[in-house]
Amino acid sequence: MPGLTFVTTDPGSPAAAVVLRAYYDDIVGRYWGRAAWPAEVDSAMADEPSDDLQGDTGVLVVGMLDDEPVACGGVRFVGARLGELTRVYVAAGARGTGAGTGLLAHLEALAADAGITRLRLTVRSDLVEARRLYARSGYLEVDPFNTEPYAEHWLAKELH
């Protein structure tokens, strides 16, 4: 997407706060099949904080278009050479433009630079755009690696 840049940022930065809230609003609303209530979004954000997506424990990237945050994604460093993708989101108006593919490529490069050789993630069945993006990007179904309540598909990719 022309003009889209990716910035590594603190999860508490103003741009991260805007796009992380949009991410949670989207996934909470999809889960309930209706617009998410602000209190539901607040609760989800409190239950699943993003504070560890910085420093030695992870990284958070925000996609900026014309000074507006339109995408985000993170890599959580979970073990020797192992990382987990999380908070991957592209605003509805930027979907279908290559922003998601660019975001994943950027996150994979950051992970590889940090010594990660395998990325994994979980995704719900209703997040069809995300599942399509991951499949196109080479992520394959693997055996479950956790028992998280919202995990319905477990995917992984070897980084080269």
C-alpha beads as a LAMMPS data file, in Angstrom:
LAMMPS data file: protein, C-alpha beads

160 atoms
159 bonds

1 atom types
1 bond types

-500.0 500.0 xlo xhi
-500.0 500.0 ylo yhi
-500.0 500.0 zlo zhi

Masses

1 110.0

Atoms # bond

1 1 1 0.000 0.000 0.000
2 1 1 1.648 3.265 -1.071
3 1 1 2.458 5.562 1.808
4 1 1 2.132 2.847 4.477
5 1 1 5.043 2.762 6.908
6 1 1 5.693 0.458 9.833
7 1 1 6.932 1.857 13.120
8 1 1 8.108 -0.132 16.119
9 1 1 6.532 1.504 19.138
10 1 1 5.793 1.220 22.819
11 1 1 2.382 -0.405 23.449
12 1 1 1.425 2.681 25.468
13 1 1 2.140 5.180 22.695
14 1 1 -0.781 7.259 21.378
15 1 1 -0.745 5.534 17.963
16 1 1 -0.621 2.075 19.564
17 1 1 -3.488 2.964 21.903
18 1 1 -5.687 3.971 18.958
19 1 1 -5.005 0.934 16.794
20 1 1 -5.017 -1.603 19.643
21 1 1 -8.441 -0.325 20.682
22 1 1 -9.632 -0.691 17.073
23 1 1 -8.229 -4.255 17.041
24 1 1 -10.103 -5.205 20.200
25 1 1 -13.266 -3.460 19.046
26 1 1 -13.127 -5.552 15.871
27 1 1 -12.459 -8.939 17.466
28 1 1 -14.885 -8.449 20.362
29 1 1 -17.630 -7.319 17.983
30 1 1 -17.043 -10.265 15.675
31 1 1 -17.117 -12.658 18.616
32 1 1 -20.525 -11.388 19.756
33 1 1 -21.869 -10.840 16.235
34 1 1 -22.709 -7.192 16.939
35 1 1 -20.992 -3.904 17.655
36 1 1 -18.794 -4.212 20.725
37 1 1 -19.712 -2.189 23.782
38 1 1 -16.935 0.076 25.093
39 1 1 -16.947 -1.770 28.443
40 1 1 -16.423 -5.093 26.613
41 1 1 -13.452 -3.647 24.759
42 1 1 -12.034 -2.240 28.008
43 1 1 -12.427 -5.632 29.658
44 1 1 -10.727 -7.500 26.797
45 1 1 -7.834 -5.048 26.807
46 1 1 -7.423 -5.454 30.572
47 1 1 -7.629 -9.261 30.333
48 1 1 -5.042 -9.410 27.532
49 1 1 -2.555 -6.568 28.095
50 1 1 0.009 -5.744 25.429
51 1 1 2.659 -4.395 27.818
52 1 1 5.064 -7.271 27.102
53 1 1 5.332 -6.372 23.413
54 1 1 8.509 -4.378 23.987
55 1 1 12.082 -4.802 25.124
56 1 1 13.306 -8.331 25.781
57 1 1 9.835 -9.883 25.687
58 1 1 8.478 -8.711 22.359
59 1 1 7.857 -6.041 19.779
60 1 1 4.825 -4.060 18.643
61 1 1 4.558 -2.506 15.194
62 1 1 2.016 0.081 14.065
63 1 1 1.246 0.654 10.396
64 1 1 0.861 4.364 9.662
65 1 1 -0.843 5.847 6.611
66 1 1 -0.874 9.641 6.290
67 1 1 -0.064 9.942 10.017
68 1 1 -3.022 7.714 10.953
69 1 1 -2.583 4.279 12.550
70 1 1 -4.294 1.702 10.296
71 1 1 -2.609 -1.569 11.278
72 1 1 -0.755 -3.269 14.084
73 1 1 0.938 -6.508 14.926
74 1 1 3.242 -7.903 17.525
75 1 1 5.685 -10.690 18.160
76 1 1 5.919 -12.099 21.654
77 1 1 9.259 -13.810 22.377
78 1 1 8.172 -17.024 24.124
79 1 1 11.175 -19.326 24.049
80 1 1 14.453 -20.229 22.444
81 1 1 14.033 -19.205 18.800
82 1 1 10.224 -19.245 19.175
83 1 1 7.881 -16.305 18.757
84 1 1 4.124 -15.815 18.714
85 1 1 2.319 -13.434 16.406
86 1 1 -0.316 -11.429 18.194
87 1 1 -2.505 -8.327 17.773
88 1 1 -2.370 -8.612 13.962
89 1 1 -4.937 -6.164 12.630
90 1 1 -5.606 -4.087 9.537
91 1 1 -8.389 -1.486 9.573
92 1 1 -11.308 -2.339 7.283
93 1 1 -10.513 0.520 4.903
94 1 1 -6.960 -0.770 4.380
95 1 1 -7.840 -4.438 3.856
96 1 1 -7.237 -5.865 0.416
97 1 1 -4.435 -3.385 -0.299
98 1 1 -1.447 -5.532 0.655
99 1 1 -1.156 -3.898 4.077
100 1 1 -1.578 -7.219 5.885
101 1 1 1.003 -8.987 3.741
102 1 1 3.428 -6.117 4.257
103 1 1 2.792 -6.128 7.992
104 1 1 3.446 -9.872 8.275
105 1 1 6.644 -9.587 6.223
106 1 1 7.838 -6.751 8.460
107 1 1 7.037 -8.701 11.641
108 1 1 8.768 -11.814 10.285
109 1 1 11.895 -9.771 9.478
110 1 1 11.941 -8.274 12.990
111 1 1 11.486 -11.746 14.481
112 1 1 14.318 -13.180 12.385
113 1 1 16.570 -10.275 13.421
114 1 1 15.794 -11.201 17.049
115 1 1 16.884 -14.816 16.446
116 1 1 13.391 -16.277 16.065
117 1 1 13.256 -19.213 13.637
118 1 1 9.642 -20.285 14.160
119 1 1 6.539 -18.124 14.500
120 1 1 3.251 -19.508 15.725
121 1 1 -0.186 -18.082 16.398
122 1 1 -3.755 -18.906 17.222
123 1 1 -6.798 -17.581 15.425
124 1 1 -10.546 -17.918 15.756
125 1 1 -12.638 -19.424 12.962
126 1 1 -14.667 -16.229 12.481
127 1 1 -11.578 -14.162 11.619
128 1 1 -11.725 -15.288 7.997
129 1 1 -9.617 -12.468 6.524
130 1 1 -6.837 -13.202 8.998
131 1 1 -6.949 -16.925 8.294
132 1 1 -6.749 -16.237 4.550
133 1 1 -3.797 -13.883 5.075
134 1 1 -1.910 -16.424 7.168
135 1 1 -2.503 -19.222 4.638
136 1 1 -1.288 -17.014 1.756
137 1 1 1.781 -16.120 3.817
138 1 1 2.825 -19.726 4.407
139 1 1 1.427 -20.428 7.871
140 1 1 0.320 -24.038 8.257
141 1 1 -2.064 -25.731 10.681
142 1 1 -0.209 -27.453 13.549
143 1 1 -1.218 -29.421 16.619
144 1 1 -2.659 -27.285 19.432
145 1 1 0.096 -25.760 21.572
146 1 1 -2.115 -24.137 24.199
147 1 1 -5.612 -24.253 25.671
148 1 1 -6.547 -20.596 25.292
149 1 1 -10.332 -20.190 25.298
150 1 1 -10.505 -18.328 21.959
151 1 1 -8.014 -20.484 20.041
152 1 1 -9.692 -22.509 17.293
153 1 1 -6.817 -22.825 14.834
154 1 1 -3.123 -23.181 15.621
155 1 1 -0.682 -22.144 12.900
156 1 1 3.083 -21.947 12.519
157 1 1 5.741 -20.965 10.015
158 1 1 9.461 -21.653 9.870
159 1 1 11.472 -18.498 9.161
160 1 1 14.491 -18.738 6.872

Bonds

1 1 1 2
2 1 2 3
3 1 3 4
4 1 4 5
5 1 5 6
6 1 6 7
7 1 7 8
8 1 8 9
9 1 9 10
10 1 10 11
11 1 11 12
12 1 12 13
13 1 13 14
14 1 14 15
15 1 15 16
16 1 16 17
17 1 17 18
18 1 18 19
19 1 19 20
20 1 20 21
21 1 21 22
22 1 22 23
23 1 23 24
24 1 24 25
25 1 25 26
26 1 26 27
27 1 27 28
28 1 28 29
29 1 29 30
30 1 30 31
31 1 31 32
32 1 32 33
33 1 33 34
34 1 34 35
35 1 35 36
36 1 36 37
37 1 37 38
38 1 38 39
39 1 39 40
40 1 40 41
41 1 41 42
42 1 42 43
43 1 43 44
44 1 44 45
45 1 45 46
46 1 46 47
47 1 47 48
48 1 48 49
49 1 49 50
50 1 50 51
51 1 51 52
52 1 52 53
53 1 53 54
54 1 54 55
55 1 55 56
56 1 56 57
57 1 57 58
58 1 58 59
59 1 59 60
60 1 60 61
61 1 61 62
62 1 62 63
63 1 63 64
64 1 64 65
65 1 65 66
66 1 66 67
67 1 67 68
68 1 68 69
69 1 69 70
70 1 70 71
71 1 71 72
72 1 72 73
73 1 73 74
74 1 74 75
75 1 75 76
76 1 76 77
77 1 77 78
78 1 78 79
79 1 79 80
80 1 80 81
81 1 81 82
82 1 82 83
83 1 83 84
84 1 84 85
85 1 85 86
86 1 86 87
87 1 87 88
88 1 88 89
89 1 89 90
90 1 90 91
91 1 91 92
92 1 92 93
93 1 93 94
94 1 94 95
95 1 95 96
96 1 96 97
97 1 97 98
98 1 98 99
99 1 99 100
100 1 100 101
101 1 101 102
102 1 102 103
103 1 103 104
104 1 104 105
105 1 105 106
106 1 106 107
107 1 107 108
108 1 108 109
109 1 109 110
110 1 110 111
111 1 111 112
112 1 112 113
113 1 113 114
114 1 114 115
115 1 115 116
116 1 116 117
117 1 117 118
118 1 118 119
119 1 119 120
120 1 120 121
121 1 121 122
122 1 122 123
123 1 123 124
124 1 124 125
125 1 125 126
126 1 126 127
127 1 127 128
128 1 128 129
129 1 129 130
130 1 130 131
131 1 131 132
132 1 132 133
133 1 133 134
134 1 134 135
135 1 135 136
136 1 136 137
137 1 137 138
138 1 138 139
139 1 139 140
140 1 140 141
141 1 141 142
142 1 142 143
143 1 143 144
144 1 144 145
145 1 145 146
146 1 146 147
147 1 147 148
148 1 148 149
149 1 149 150
150 1 150 151
151 1 151 152
152 1 152 153
153 1 153 154
154 1 154 155
155 1 155 156
156 1 156 157
157 1 157 158
158 1 158 159
159 1 159 160
